[in-house]
Amino acid sequence: MARILVKGLGLVFSGDFAQPRLDADAILIEGGKIAGIGTAKDFEAETTIDAQGCAVMPGLIDNHVHPAFGDWTPRQNQLGFIEAMVHGGTTTLISAGEVHLPGRPKDAVGVKALAIAAQRCFAAFRPMGARVLAGAPVPERGFRESDYQEMAACGVTLLGEIGLGTLKEANEVVETMGWARKAGLNAMIHCGGPSIAGSNLMQAEVVIAADADIVAHINGGPTSLPAAELTKVIAGTKRAIEVVHNGNPRNAIHALKVLTEMGRLDRLVLGTDSPAGSGVQPLGVMRTISLLCSLGGLDPAIAIAAAGGNTARWRNIEAGVIKLGAPADLVFLDAPIGGAGSDASEAFTHGELPGIGMVMVDGEVKTMRSRNTPPAARIPVILPGAVLS
């Protein structure tokens, strides 16, 4: 694969909470990975892309999706929702459970079979290059420790939202989390009111006792616990706190405030909790970034890290950061034409959605101007004579 030099960058958002902005104007890509970060004069390549001053951020991670099979959602009977999310700058999607699949099994054999099948299918299927980490079984009563060990041995790495199935009491939730952690499964727990038929109200005491890797939708999915209870959850847990698009926006800001006061924004991760009853939101992660920046005062670089390196770290995956050796998943963005702000950072601060001018996954251009964002003021240009393969 030809080396690609991206030059003329404006803002470089790293996605890394520890160093959210990089002092660079060029990125070198080789073999689908980031091979250099610095100034254009330091690199040589067969292909050159001129960013023309626009910003770049890592492909965003949606920490909370509910896929079924293929690029189809039965929740809204819609095709192409994953491709649409790539147009919204999201290149990695993490399943919180394949709960919308019609006839979803709830017995141990069926749940295991579904999880393994979903993991295998999405490992081999990447709509528009998107990585979909699927196979997130929803725990049910009657499971044994050996069931989680069996799924892990077959390649399943996730546990879907505890509380979407029949588990709801603290003792059974704690026992299940112990089995999941022993099996090496990364787990999340539902927080708040019931979402789909058959799911449960999961209150602060149970969520805290679970000690899951991710507290799902702290601001509701879609129904939130009262703000005082959310404060209890955040203070009583030590792992990731997820804010989602399809939740309560007021309590999203409340959660942000609590984490900020605690000095623990490294715990903040973002998701959409989609597809959902409110629809499919291809721009959901970017809209959540815009919400937190414009109404919560969050630095856009930190917000991008919440949807990037923070999520990657808590999920133990390779994605969401611009650093040497990382996958070259890059999103080029700028202030929308006619909107407030002169660059992507100012656009987020003013509550706008920046326009996306190009998305790359594994160093391959997947789209130029996004079909879903407003048009960006500046977009990258592939210079004449370029060889992109």
Sequence and secondary structure as in RCSB ss.txt:
>XXXX:A:sequence
MARILVKGLGLVFSGDFAQPRLDADAILIEGGKIAGIGTAKDFEAETTIDAQGCAVMPGLIDNHVHPAFGDWTPR
QNQLGFIEAMVHGGTTTLISAGEVHLPGRPKDAVGVKALAIAAQRCFAAFRPMGARVLAGAPVPERGFRESDYQE
MAACGVTLLGEIGLGTLKEANEVVETMGWARKAGLNAMIHCGGPSIAGSNLMQAEVVIAADADIVAHINGGPTSL
PAAELTKVIAGTKRAIEVVHNGNPRNAIHALKVLTEMGRLDRLVLGTDSPAGSGVQPLGVMRTISLLCSLGGLDP
AIAIAAAGGNTARWRNIEAGVIKLGAPADLVFLDAPIGGAGSDASEAFTHGELPGIGMVMVDGEVKTMRSRNTPP
AARIPVILPGAVLS
>XXXX:A:secstr
   EEEE    BB   TTS B   SEEEEETTEEEEEE GGG   SEEEE TT EEEE EEEEEE   SSSEETT
TTEE HHHHHHHTTEEEEEES  TTSTT   SHHHHHHHHHHHHHHHHS  GGG EEE       TT  HHHHHH
HHHTT  EEEEETSSS  SHHHHHHHHHHHHHHT EEEE  BS  STT   B HHHHHHH  SEE  TT SSS  
 HHHHHHHHHH  SEEEEETTS HHHHHHHHHHHHHHT GGGEEEE  BSBTTB  TTHHHHHHHHHHHTT   H
HHHHHHTTHHHHHHHT S S  STTSB  EEEEE BTTSSSSSHHHHHHTT   EEEEEEETTEEEESS SSS  
BSS  EE TT    
